[in-house]
Amino acid sequence: MTAQDKEIAQLHDNIVEDVKGIFEKYMSIIGLDVPENNEETAKSKLLYIMKDAITQIEEEESID
């Protein structure tokens, strides 16, 4: 395991927490801004957007 691998492994939990925080932040915003909010639909659509963002980053950074 390289030094870079060790550093990334140590950051794993922080990254997961950050991503969950972003998800919760936008779910909260949706809940406040949309009175007739369907939480399951909102979750699904928000996760789609987040996955799309990761795909865009992969494409921009030429990551396989």
Contacts in CASP RR format, 6 or more apart in sequence:
PFRMAT RR
TARGET T0000
AUTHOR 0000-0000-0000
METHOD contacts of the structure
MODEL  1
MTAQDKEIAQLHDNIVEDVKGIFEKYMSIIGLDVPENNEETAKSKLLYIM
KDAITQIEEEESID
1 9 0 8 1.000
19 50 0 8 1.000
22 50 0 8 1.000
23 46 0 8 1.000
23 47 0 8 1.000
23 50 0 8 1.000
26 46 0 8 1.000
27 39 0 8 1.000
27 42 0 8 1.000
27 43 0 8 1.000
27 46 0 8 1.000
30 37 0 8 1.000
30 42 0 8 1.000
30 46 0 8 1.000
31 37 0 8 1.000
31 39 0 8 1.000
31 42 0 8 1.000
34 42 0 8 1.000
57 63 0 8 1.000
58 64 0 8 1.000
END
